Amino acid sequence: MATFDVYNLEKQKVGTIDLADSVFASEVNQNLIYEVAKMQQINRRRGTVGVKNRSLVSGGGKKPWKQKGTGRARQGSIRASQWVGGGKAMAPKSRDYTYRPPAKVRKGALRSVLSLRAQEGKILVVDNFDLGELKTQKALQTLTGKLGLGSALVVVAGAPGDKAREFAIKSIRNLAAFDALPAEGFNLEDALRHSDLVLTSAAAKQLEGALS
């Protein structure tokens, strides 16, 4: 079992927590991290480009002039791509770029990023992240002043509607260098974007259960 010190929001040690080696001390697989990070970026691609080909351009159902005898090049439709206002040849069409790697790959990437941050000493476990009120300035003072962090992702547990959870997420979300997520929303890209991870004890246990 991997053992982490547990602190309060004053950066005072209040205990320890044992977490599964398979989640927080596993082998870091860079290939899994790459595949899942690429998936998250590609899945944001809209793919809404749409250009009319000759079948979609209006008009042009009639041959513009007869085939022979006019001295001009033969033409079949004013919708052809060589005409001004005609359709584009081999036009790009709207498409869905999203894809989803297997669950083993996605979970393996999350285990790898947690283990990587643990190896770097960049995981801070706190007993809770209860600010007591919805106040961004207080969250900033706690993260930078008391906990001494410059950039971090805060992961909290609790049911939707739980006041402590809502106060933490809403107080932190407007800070440029910090972000907060519920444990069930933990993802690779946000974890890589920040240099440190702040996990509440309950969130660490929830991640351990989901990724074991």
N, C-alpha and C positions, 0 to 999 in steps of 0.2 A: 504493500500500500504506500502511496505517496503521501507524505505528511506536510501540511502547510500550517503556518502560524495564522491565527485569526486575530484581527485587530478591530477596535471600535473606530468611530469616525474622528477620534482624537489621535489616531495612530498609536494607541496603547495596546499592547498585546493582552488579549483576554482568554486565550486558549489555543488549541490546535484542532485540526480536522484531518482525518484520513480519507483519501480519495483513491479510486481504483487506478492501478498502474496502467491498465489497458486504455484508459482515457487520458490521464494526465502525465504518463511517463512511458508512452509507447514510442515506437520508432517513427521518426518524422519522414513521411513519404512526400517528397516534393512534387512528384508526378500527379498525385491526387489533388494536392493544393492547386496546381496549375489547371487541371481539368475543371475543377469546381469554380475557381475564380473566372475562368474563361466562360463557363456556362452562365454565371451571373451577369457578366458583361454583355454577352450575346443576347441573353433573354430580355434585355432592355431595348434591344434594337426593334424599332417599330415595323420596318419593312412596308411602309405605306406608299412607296413610290408607285406611280401609275401613269403610263404614257400610252396614247392611243396608237394602235396599229391601223392598217388600212381597213380592217373589218369594222373598226369602231368609229371611224371618221364619217360624218354625215355627207350625203350627196354622192355623186360620182357613179351612179348606177348605169349611166348611159355612156357608150363609147364616144369620146369627144369629137372625133371625125372619122371618116371612113378609112379603111386600111390602106388603100392605094390611091394614087393619083393626086395627092395634095402637095407633094414635095416635102412634107414634114415627116418626122420620125413617127412610126406607128405608136399609138397609145391606146390602152384599154380602159383606163379610168383616171379621173383626176384625183382619186384617192391614193394613187400609187406614191411611193416614198420620194420619187424624184420631183414631184409637183410641190409648189409652195402651198401649204395648207393640207398636204397629204399626210397619210399615216407614216409613222416611223418604222423602218425595217427592224425586225427583231427587238421590238420595244420591251423595256423592263416592265415586269408586272408585280403587283403586290404579292407578298409572300410572308409566311410565318417562319421566322428564324429560330424560334424557341426549341430547345431540346432538354432532356432531363436524364442525366446519368443514373445508373442504378443506385439504389439506396445504400449499398455497401460502399460505393465510391464517395457519396456525399457524406456519410457518417465517418468514413475513414479520413476524409479531408478535415473534418471538424476535430477529430481526435488528434490529427497531426498538428493543427494550429494551436490547440491547447497544450500539447506536449512541447511544441517549439517555444511558446511563451513561458512555460514552466522551466525549461532548460535555460532560458535567458534571464530567469528571475524576474519576469515581468507580470506575474500574476499576484494580485493582492486580494486576499480573502478578508472580507469584513463581516462582522456578526449580523449587521443589517445596514440598510441605507435609508433610514427614516429621518428625513429632514424636519418633520413636524409641520411643515407648511410648504406652499407652492411658491418658491422664491428663487429665481435664477441666481441672484447675487450670493445667496447663502450657499447654493450648490457650488458656485465657482470658488468661494472662499474655502469650502470643505475640501474640494479636489486639489486646488493648487496650494492653499496655505497649510491646511492640517495634514493632508495626505501627501503633499509634495509631488504632485503629478503634473506633467506638461501636456500630455495627450493620452486619453484613455477611453475605453469602452466600458461602461458600467452595465452589468447584467444583474437584474433583480428578479426575485420570484414573487409569488402571490397570485391570487385569482384576479381576473379583470374586475375593476371597480374597487380593489383594495386601495385605501387611501395612501399608505406608505409607498406602494408601487407607483401610483399615479403621480404623487408629488415628486418622486425621484425622476421619473421619465419626463414629465412636463417641465420640470425645473432645469434639466440638463439639455434638453433637445435644442435650445437656442444658442448654446455655446459652440463656438467654431471648432475648438480643439477637442471637444468631448461629445460623446453620444451615449444614449442609454436605451436598453432593449429589455423586454421581458425574456426570461430564460427560453421560452418556446420560440422566440424570434431570433435567437443567436444564429449568426451566419458567418461564413468565411470572410466575405469581403469587408464587412465592418470590423471584424477582428484583426484583419491585416492592415486596415487603414490607420489604426491607432497603435501606438507603441506599447501601451500597457492594457491589461485587463483587470477590472475590478469586479469581483464576484462576491455576492452575498453568500453566506454559508448555505442557505436554502437553494439558491440558484446553482451553486456548485454541485450539490447533491442531485438536483433535478437534471443537470447536464450529464452527470455520472450515470444516472438511471437510463436516460434516453440514448446514450452512446455506448453503453457497455455491451 
